Each structure stands twice: as C-alpha cells, then as structure tokens.
Amino acid sequence: MSRLKSRFAALKAQNRKALVPYITAGDPQPDVTVGLMHALVRGGADVIELGVPFSDPMADGPTIQLACERALKHGTGLWQILDMVAEFRRTDADTPVVLMGYLNPLETRGVEAFAKKAQASGVDGVLLVDLAVEEADGYLPTLRAHGLDCIFLLAPTSPDDRIAAIAREASGYLYYVSLKGVTGTATLDVASVAAALARIRRHTDLPLAVGFGIRDAASARAIGALADGVVVGSALVAEIERLQLQPQALPGILQEKLASLRAALDSLAPDAAQR
Amino acid sequence: MSYDYPDKKGHFGPYGGQFVAETLMEPLRQLEAAYLRLKDDPAFIAEFDRDLADYVGRPSPLYHAERLTRNWGGAEIWLKREDLNHTGAHKVNNTIGQALLAKHLGKTRIIAETGAGQHGVASATIAARLGLKCVVYMGAEDVQRQSPNVYRMKLLGAEVRPVHSGTKTLKDAMNEALRDWVTNVDDTFYVIGTVAGPHPYPMLVRDFQSVIGREVIEQSARKFGTQPDALLACVGGGSNAIGLFYPFIGYDKVAMYGVEAGGKGVETPDHAAPLTAGKPGILHGNRTYIMADENGQILGTHSISAGLDYPGVGPEHSWLKDSGRVSYVSATDDEALAAFHELTRLEGIIPALESSHAIAYAKKLAPKLGAGKRIVVNLSGRGDKDIFTIAKLEGISLT
C-alpha cells in the first residue's frame, strides 16, 4: 500500500482530518527546506506538498510567485529537490511527500528519468497543475510504474463528466480547488465547497482535500468539517516571506502556525484517537 | 499534400494541446464548442467579413516595392500591407473574430495580453466598438518602451495593468492574463493575441488571420498571374506568419520563411528565437519550442522589438518546422533596424520593428532567388509606435 493510501486510511480509522501544508522547495534558500519539512511534521502535518518552483507559475497568486522567485534566485532545480526529499526520508519514513508544480521542469528532465529518481528519493505522489487529464496519457503510466500517485485538481468549473474522468485516473487523493482564482485568494465560500464535495463524492471514494483560501484555524475548521483534508499553502509561504532574512526562526514559526491548524482540525472530533 | 491540423484534441503532431489548470478546462471546452458551431455559420461569417471590409478596410493591398527591388537586386519584393489596417497591424483581424465570439458567448468583459501594444490596441478598439469592458496586461518594461500604444489603449477606454513579475515582458503579461481569466471566468473572455495558448486558441486565431493568405492568393493571381515563389513573415508568437502561410500550405512550389528575432545573435543568450535555438517544452497551455534552461525554467529573451520578445511560439509553427514545410530563420536587432530605415527611405513606408525582421531577411533572400522570382513579405504592422524606441537607440531626443 502506498504511503498516501495508508496515511489516509489511518486518518479515517481515527476519524481525523488530514492537514496538508505546502511550501516551495528552496524558499527562502535551499538549505532550510528539509528542516522546514521536519518542522511541519512536528506541527502536525499528515502529508507534505513540496512545491517545485517554476519561472511562470500561471495558477499562483503573488505570494507563491514570489516564493518561486526566491527559490529560483538560488537556482533550486528538480534534481536538487529530489535530493532534499531523500534527505528528509533518512529520518522520516512515514510522512507522504507530494511534489507539486508545473510540467515543464519535469518535461525538461524527461518523465522516465524523473519518475525513477523520484521513487528512489522517496517521493510518494505528483501534482502537476497544468497537466489536464486529457493530456495525461504520456505521463501517467510511467509515474505509476514507479509507484508515484497522481493527484489531480478539481475545480468549481469541473462538470460531472470531467470529475468522473479525473477520478478514474487519480490516486492518493483529489485536490479540490475551493474557488475560481489563483492561490492565496482570501475569499472562501463554505456552502459552495460543501455542494461541490457532495457532487464529487458521487464519483469517487478517493480522499478529498480542499485547498485555496484556507489560511487560519477558522477556515481550516470550516473546511475540515466537510473534506477529508485541508491544504494550507500561501498562509505558510507568507510567513516564510516575512521571515526570509531570519531563516533560523522559520522552523519554530511554521511548526507553531501548523499546530494551531492541527488543533482546529482535531477539535472537530474531540474523542478521536491520537496518533 | 494533405494537411488537417489540429486534431480533435488540439494537437499539431506532438505540439499544441491543453496544458492549463483544471479551472480553465471547461471554459476552453465551451469556447471550442462555440467556435466549431459558429465558424461555418453563414451569419457569423458574414458579420466577420463585413467588419473586415468596412471597419478594418480590407482587403489590404499587395504592393510592389519597386525601388526596394531595384536596390537589392534579384527577386521582386511585394509587400502585403497589413500596416494599413485600422489600428495599424494584422492584430485586428483576430480581435474582431474573438470579440464576435465573446458576444455570442454572452461575455461582458474582455482581457488581453500585449507585448508591443498592437494587440492591446486592437482589443481596446473592438471593446470600445462593442461596448465591452477591457483590461490589458502588459509587461512593465513594455509599458515603458511602447508608451504611445499605452496611451492609445487608455484613450479607447481600456485599463492597462502593468505586470511587474518575472521578466516584465510579454510572457509575464500572458501569465497575468491567465490568472485574471481563472478568477473571472464567468463573465470574461480572454482574447489571446497570437497563435499560442491552449487549444482552441492556436486554431481559431489562425483561422481569423488566414484572411491575409487568402487575399494574397487572389491578389497574386490577379497581379502577376501566378503564385509567389516565397513568403516571408516575422515570427514572435507567429500569428501574422500563420495568417499568411496557412492558405499556402498546399501550394508545394511556394517556399515559406518565418523570421525570428535574432536579438544580438542566436549564438548569444540575447535573442528570442526558440525555433532556431530552443527545444520543445510546455509553456502557456501548449507544447511547443521554447527557450528554457536545463531545469526547465523559462529564459528571459531579448529583442529590439517588444512584439517578438517571447520565449515560446505557436505550436503549429513547431510542427511546420519539424515537418520541413516552413524554414525558420532569424534576423538580428541591427539587421532589423537597417531594414527599418531602408524601407522608410526607399518606399516611404515606416514599418513596425517586428515586420522589419521579415524585411531584413527579404534583403538576403532576394538576390539568392534571383530576377524573375517574386517574394511576398507580410508587412504586419506600421512603425509609428516604434519611433521613440528608435530615436532613443540612435541618441536622438524628441522632447
């Protein structure tokens, strides 16, 4: 069983919600990333989404655009990021790591070379923002053959036939984008998320994580009540931006921020078994 | 030869396709369905043709540049005068088509990206005429070097939003326009200015621009009783080139040359010639030749011409390159600048810096082809917008 599958199964058995933090690899500098990943786990992360920086992040708002720019200023590249995951794995064999980013860095290195190296480094899944399911034929078999789960986005604009097609190809979990917009947008419409998740549920048993617009305990709690997991990205990256010149302070701050979200999620089921 | 591209999924061989975030997939499907329904609808075609005739002023002339021909020696130079279109470039052919689509889809707001500002002006123009709200994204650097067009857009009622991210040029403007579209997808139509972006844009922009080549076929037959020996057009994203080339693809005896921006030389890092010096990758929703580093990060480009300063190219050009049907070459900044002056002084026509790249290559090709042959160069835009750039380069103060 893949790490993602067993992690979500365990959470379900405990009646707990997955907390999925996102940070951009190499932000604000490459040598802090592995330490931040461990800090996220200490703060209560169940799955880590590790962003692969891209020069043209067309689905991201200003916060993650700047994170990409900071990481790229240090030349953070795909192979280097896989080395970070391998280093993380040396002391954490359990927390699933999903690489999130755009297709071109992977395409440039070659999907076969990437998949092989990613598997060896301990990567569990891949979420490629600009890989639509219609174009996925050239990628999925290779990724799957190397034990990588393929996580896909679903959006408020996705009609039922697309949801069904995507659910057939996806594994690990599905990532529902809570709103029409880019990452880091502040408005969250809980009622519409509830309706969308109900619609998606009719097509799949995969865990449903929700991202975009979750930035604090209140929004995490509201979404946690509906979904199997919540993804928090820009709110964490904004902390990294704020403290970019004091990287030594970052692990503590991120752990603390995540712990507050963890507490909010766990308050949804006060009797749930602890890990 | 038979040529039937793109396929149903929007592919030109291995190129093209739809590489965008999920939120945009359904809007793209709706756009494609609407376009496929309307493109053969006689009422839609009549409306488009009427606008091209009465609003744009088509057909644009095919002009024999006799002094240029004499001066260069060799093949006759004929200029397809897209610079005489309303708004001064070929861009308006496409914005009229897309604005009609927007109207049919019930959208009330259009957005556009622009490099040189020609597509922004053409979008603002059609928005003014149809009473649509218009927002144009433009790299902050391009806002500086194309200030006359920025003012023109504002006069037309458009909002120009300078883009400060990345390299602050056309590619970043396109990123920002895509972000706007994803956010305002319910009421907004994204008018892409070139034959790039996700399917169906490369197809529909090509179709709207193909009026250029269709007219050249008809005009050539009338003016010199046969078809040209060679076609030349500059290639940034490649919409004026596709517009000229596409109707000629089946004419095997007509050679075609796309001229990329060689900047300071394609052997240096300072150029914008992905077909000449790049390799296939994925950018802005399609697979095509791009300029990227070994980590897949998109490289900054350089060209004297803002409209060619783009690290990608329309996917159909990638396919026409690989299939060998079109030859892709380049002209440097200096060659384009020299051609700009030569055309201005010999023919009394001030060309856009973009189009000057095609003129520059015509100068090399004409003697090679020799007398008795004919070259049609797409003069895709007029150069009024560039006079400040050129004055500055040459150390002349206009204030």
Chai-1 contact restraints between the chains, C-beta under 6 A:
chainA,res_idxA,chainB,res_idxB,connection_type,confidence,min_distance_angstrom,max_distance_angstrom,comment,restraint_id
A,S55,B,Q297,contact,1.0,0.0,6.0,A-B,restraint_1
A,S55,B,I298,contact,1.0,0.0,6.0,A-B,restraint_2
A,D56,B,N175,contact,1.0,0.0,6.0,A-B,restraint_3
A,D56,B,I298,contact,1.0,0.0,6.0,A-B,restraint_4
A,M58,B,N175,contact,1.0,0.0,6.0,A-B,restraint_5
A,M58,B,L178,contact,1.0,0.0,6.0,A-B,restraint_6
A,A59,B,A21,contact,1.0,0.0,6.0,A-B,restraint_7
A,Q65,B,S165,contact,1.0,0.0,6.0,A-B,restraint_8
A,G77,B,N295,contact,1.0,0.0,6.0,A-B,restraint_9
A,L103,B,I282,contact,1.0,0.0,6.0,A-B,restraint_10
A,N104,B,G281,contact,1.0,0.0,6.0,A-B,restraint_11
A,N104,B,I282,contact,1.0,0.0,6.0,A-B,restraint_12
A,N104,B,G296,contact,1.0,0.0,6.0,A-B,restraint_13
A,P105,B,N295,contact,1.0,0.0,6.0,A-B,restraint_14
A,P105,B,G296,contact,1.0,0.0,6.0,A-B,restraint_15
A,E107,B,G281,contact,1.0,0.0,6.0,A-B,restraint_16
A,E107,B,I282,contact,1.0,0.0,6.0,A-B,restraint_17
A,T108,B,G296,contact,1.0,0.0,6.0,A-B,restraint_18
A,V129,B,A21,contact,1.0,0.0,6.0,A-B,restraint_19
A,D130,B,F19,contact,1.0,0.0,6.0,A-B,restraint_20
A,D130,B,V20,contact,1.0,0.0,6.0,A-B,restraint_21
A,A132,B,Q18,contact,1.0,0.0,6.0,A-B,restraint_22
A,A132,B,M25,contact,1.0,0.0,6.0,A-B,restraint_23
A,E135,B,G17,contact,1.0,0.0,6.0,A-B,restraint_24
A,L153,B,E22,contact,1.0,0.0,6.0,A-B,restraint_25
A,A155,B,E22,contact,1.0,0.0,6.0,A-B,restraint_26
A,A155,B,T23,contact,1.0,0.0,6.0,A-B,restraint_27
A,T157,B,T23,contact,1.0,0.0,6.0,A-B,restraint_28
A,T157,B,E26,contact,1.0,0.0,6.0,A-B,restraint_29
A,P159,B,E26,contact,1.0,0.0,6.0,A-B,restraint_30
A,K180,B,T23,contact,1.0,0.0,6.0,A-B,restraint_31
A,K180,B,V185,contact,1.0,0.0,6.0,A-B,restraint_32
A,G181,B,T183,contact,1.0,0.0,6.0,A-B,restraint_33
A,V182,B,R179,contact,1.0,0.0,6.0,A-B,restraint_34
